[in-house]
Amino acid sequence: MVTSHHEAAHRIFQDRPELLVPVFRVLGVPFASKAVVEVLTADATEIRPLERRVDSVLRIEPSDGSGSFLLAIEAQGRRDQAKEASWAYYLSFLTAKYECPALLLVVCQDKATARWASGPFLIGTEGWTALSVHPLVLGPENVPVITDPEEAARNLSMAAFSAMTHGRGKDSPAILKALARALGTADAESVAYYSEMLEIGLGDTPARDMWRKIMGVGSYFPGRGTLVEEKYLEGKADGKAEGKAEGKAEGKAEGMAQIVVRVLERRGIPVSHGVRDRVMGCTDLDALERWLDRALTASEAEEIFQAQDGPAA
């Protein structure tokens, strides 16, 4: 059964091929920093009644002339012995059809599946191996945990992929918060894309619920009410208009303050005039980040101001 996470785990490579550079670096496999990436048909069927389909197939042509190759990408949610023969078929078929070397990349969300998927898978009889399949595997053990908003902003694709891969792990909340803050400096198209990609890619997990709380309830397309799109980018625009570093900081603080209030209100928590004034009057980004984190779980608005922040207004 194809799940939402399954779809997103391989589709992101089609939509954001720049993700291949850091991914191949993680895998320890040479990859040109510049390459032309073409999405090929995923149909590996020869006889129509017998359907065989790999999730995604990319043709990669490095700009350094090192030779083009195919990359078949499979998202795998559990151990499946039938895949051992299927993966051998995919690689053989693609190599023969396109007359080009082929690699297999398997994307997993749990450690046990990732360890199994790394193979090698041997095809043959006892005492003789006719074919050996060695997939490249991405999973929680080798995909980096990105919790620094600045690092996430430098590579939104890798940060989103990190969030999906570690969606069931203990680091998921920190990754999601870093990615949300990184989107505060992104363009509207990126905000819309990564908001929806995470909505799909996190599947049926608590992390998905947290992501929805962070990003707001509703549509994730430009101009339709995404909290980060409306407020972070609004703050960014205000800062640019002033043309000064101080103005940018103030604009971002104002945008973040509005998000804190909106998160509380969207969660159905009454916000008093005193709390609203204190939040909207704050220009300390670190304090606002702490208040935003607490706004996601607080049962009363005043709880966002804990002892270390001083008495509630």
C-alpha positions in Angstrom: 0.0 0.0 0.0 1.4 3.4 -1.1 1.3 5.8 1.9 1.7 9.6 1.9 5.1 9.3 3.5 6.1 6.8 0.8 5.1 9.2 -2.0 6.9 12.2 -0.5 10.1 10.2 0.4 11.0 9.7 -3.3 9.1 12.6 -4.9 11.2 15.2 -3.2 14.2 14.0 -5.3 12.2 14.7 -8.5 11.1 18.2 -7.3 14.3 19.2 -5.6 17.3 17.5 -7.4 19.7 19.7 -5.5 19.1 17.4 -2.6 21.2 14.7 -4.4 24.5 16.6 -3.7 24.3 16.4 0.2 22.7 13.0 0.0 25.5 11.4 -2.0 28.0 13.1 0.4 26.3 11.4 3.3 26.5 8.1 1.4 30.2 8.6 0.7 29.7 8.3 -3.1 31.3 10.8 -5.5 28.8 13.1 -7.1 29.4 16.2 -9.3 28.4 19.5 -7.7 26.7 20.4 -11.0 24.6 18.0 -13.0 21.6 17.9 -15.3 18.9 15.7 -13.8 16.1 14.3 -15.9 13.0 12.5 -14.6 12.4 9.3 -16.5 9.3 7.1 -16.6 9.2 4.8 -13.6 7.5 2.0 -15.7 9.7 -1.1 -15.8 7.0 -3.3 -17.4 7.7 -5.4 -20.5 4.5 -7.4 -20.6 1.5 -5.2 -19.7 -0.4 -7.7 -17.5 2.7 -8.0 -15.3 3.2 -4.6 -13.8 6.6 -3.6 -12.4 7.2 0.0 -11.3 10.0 1.6 -9.4 9.1 4.7 -7.4 11.3 7.3 -9.2 14.0 7.1 -11.9 16.4 9.9 -12.6 19.0 10.3 -15.3 21.9 12.2 -14.0 24.5 13.8 -16.3 27.4 15.4 -14.3 28.8 18.6 -15.8 32.3 17.4 -15.3 31.9 14.7 -18.0 32.4 11.8 -15.5 29.7 9.8 -17.2 25.9 9.8 -16.9 24.0 7.2 -14.8 20.5 6.3 -13.7 19.3 6.5 -10.1 16.3 4.4 -9.2 14.7 5.5 -5.9 12.5 3.4 -3.7 10.8 4.4 -0.5 10.6 1.4 1.8 8.5 1.3 4.9 9.1 -2.3 6.0 11.1 -5.4 5.3 9.8 -7.2 2.1 11.6 -10.2 0.8 9.9 -9.8 -2.6 11.9 -6.6 -3.1 15.2 -8.5 -3.3 14.3 -9.9 -6.7 12.4 -6.8 -7.8 15.3 -4.5 -7.2 17.6 -6.8 -9.2 15.1 -6.7 -12.0 14.8 -2.9 -11.9 18.6 -2.4 -12.1 19.0 -4.9 -14.9 16.1 -3.7 -16.9 17.0 0.0 -16.7 20.7 -0.7 -17.6 19.6 -2.7 -20.7 16.8 -0.2 -21.7 18.8 3.0 -21.4 22.3 1.5 -22.0 23.5 3.3 -19.0 24.8 2.3 -15.5 22.1 2.2 -12.8 22.2 2.6 -9.0 19.4 1.9 -6.5 18.7 4.3 -3.6 16.4 3.0 -0.9 14.9 5.6 1.5 13.8 4.3 5.0 12.2 5.8 8.1 13.3 3.2 10.6 16.6 1.7 11.5 15.7 -2.0 11.1 14.3 -1.5 7.6 17.4 0.5 6.6 19.8 -2.2 7.9 17.9 -4.9 5.9 17.7 -2.8 2.8 21.5 -2.3 2.7 21.9 -5.9 1.6 23.7 -7.3 -0.2 21.1 -9.4 -1.9 22.4 -12.5 -3.7 20.7 -14.3 -6.6 21.9 -17.7 -7.6 22.2 -21.2 -6.3 24.0 -22.6 -3.3 27.7 -22.3 -3.9 27.4 -19.8 -6.8 26.2 -16.2 -6.9 24.9 -15.1 -10.3 23.9 -11.6 -9.3 24.6 -9.4 -6.3 22.6 -6.2 -5.5 24.1 -3.5 -3.3 21.6 -0.7 -2.7 22.5 2.7 -1.4 20.4 3.3 1.7 19.3 6.5 3.6 17.8 6.1 7.0 17.9 7.5 10.6 21.4 6.2 11.1 23.0 8.3 8.4 20.7 11.2 7.5 21.9 14.2 9.6 19.6 15.6 12.3 19.3 19.3 11.4 18.2 21.4 14.5 20.0 24.7 13.7 17.7 27.2 11.9 20.7 28.8 10.0 21.8 25.4 8.8 18.3 24.5 7.7 18.0 27.8 5.9 21.1 27.1 3.9 19.7 23.8 2.6 15.9 23.6 2.9 15.7 20.4 0.9 18.0 18.6 3.3 16.3 20.0 6.3 12.9 18.8 5.0 14.4 15.4 4.2 15.8 15.2 7.7 12.4 16.0 9.2 10.7 13.2 7.2 13.4 10.6 7.9 13.5 11.3 11.6 9.7 11.9 11.8 9.3 9.0 14.4 12.3 9.9 16.4 13.0 11.9 19.5 14.7 14.7 17.5 11.6 15.4 15.4 10.3 18.4 17.3 13.6 20.2 17.2 14.0 19.5 13.5 10.5 20.8 12.7 11.0 24.0 14.8 14.4 24.7 13.0 12.8 24.2 9.6 9.8 26.4 10.4 12.2 29.2 11.5 14.3 28.7 8.4 11.2 29.2 6.2 11.0 32.7 7.7 13.8 33.8 5.4 12.5 31.8 2.4 10.5 32.9 -0.7 6.8 32.3 -0.8 7.1 29.4 -3.3 9.5 27.5 -1.0 7.2 28.2 2.0 4.3 26.7 0.2 6.2 23.7 -1.2 7.9 22.6 2.0 4.8 23.2 4.2 2.8 20.8 2.0 5.7 18.4 1.5 6.0 17.9 5.3 2.3 17.7 5.7 2.4 14.7 3.3 5.7 13.3 4.2 5.3 13.0 7.9 2.4 10.7 7.4 0.3 9.5 10.4 2.7 10.5 13.1 2.6 12.9 16.1 5.2 15.0 14.2 2.6 15.7 11.6 0.2 17.1 14.2 3.0 19.3 15.6 3.9 20.5 12.1 0.3 21.6 11.6 0.3 23.5 14.8 3.5 25.2 13.9 2.4 26.2 10.4 -1.2 26.9 11.2 -4.4 25.3 10.1 -5.6 25.5 6.5 -4.2 25.7 3.0 -0.5 25.8 2.3 -0.5 27.6 -1.0 0.7 31.2 -1.5 -1.7 33.8 -0.2 -4.1 31.5 1.6 -3.3 31.9 5.3 -0.1 29.9 6.1 1.1 31.4 9.4 4.8 31.4 8.4 4.0 32.8 5.0 1.8 35.6 6.4 3.9 36.6 9.4 7.5 35.5 8.9 7.6 36.8 5.4 5.7 39.9 6.4 8.4 40.6 9.0 11.0 40.0 6.4 9.4 42.5 4.0 9.2 45.1 6.7 12.8 44.7 7.5 13.8 45.1 3.8 11.7 48.2 3.5 13.6 49.9 6.2 16.9 48.9 4.6 18.8 48.5 7.9 19.8 45.5 10.0 18.0 46.9 12.9 14.8 47.2 10.9 15.1 43.6 9.7 15.5 42.4 13.3 12.5 44.4 14.4 10.4 43.1 11.5 11.2 39.5 12.2 10.5 40.0 15.9 7.1 41.5 15.1 6.3 38.6 12.8 7.3 36.0 15.3 5.3 37.8 18.1 2.2 37.6 15.9 2.8 33.9 15.3 2.9 33.3 19.1 -0.4 35.0 19.6 -2.0 33.3 16.5 -0.8 29.8 17.6 -2.5 30.3 21.0 -5.7 31.6 19.4 -5.8 28.8 16.8 -5.5 26.3 19.7 -8.6 27.9 21.3 -6.7 29.5 24.2 -7.9 32.9 25.3 -5.2 35.6 25.1 -5.7 38.5 27.5 -4.7 42.1 26.7 -1.8 41.9 29.1 -0.4 38.8 27.4 -0.9 40.2 24.0 0.8 43.5 24.8 3.8 41.7 26.4 4.3 39.4 23.5 3.8 42.1 20.8 6.1 44.5 22.7 9.0 42.0 22.9 12.0 42.4 20.5 14.1 39.6 22.0 14.1 36.9 19.4 15.4 34.3 21.8 12.5 35.0 24.2 10.0 34.9 21.4 11.3 31.5 20.3 10.9 30.1 23.8 7.3 31.5 24.0 6.5 30.0 20.6 7.7 26.6 21.7 5.5 26.8 24.9 2.5 28.1 22.9 2.3 24.8 21.2 1.6 22.9 24.4 0.4 25.5 27.0 -3.1 25.1 28.5 -3.3 28.8 29.4 -1.7 31.7 27.7 0.2 32.8 30.8 2.1 29.5 30.8 4.3 30.7 28.0 5.9 33.0 30.5 7.7 30.7 32.9 9.7 31.6 36.0 12.9 32.3 34.1 11.1 34.8 32.0 9.8 36.8 34.9 6.2 37.1 36.1 3.3 37.0 33.6 1.7 40.2 32.5 
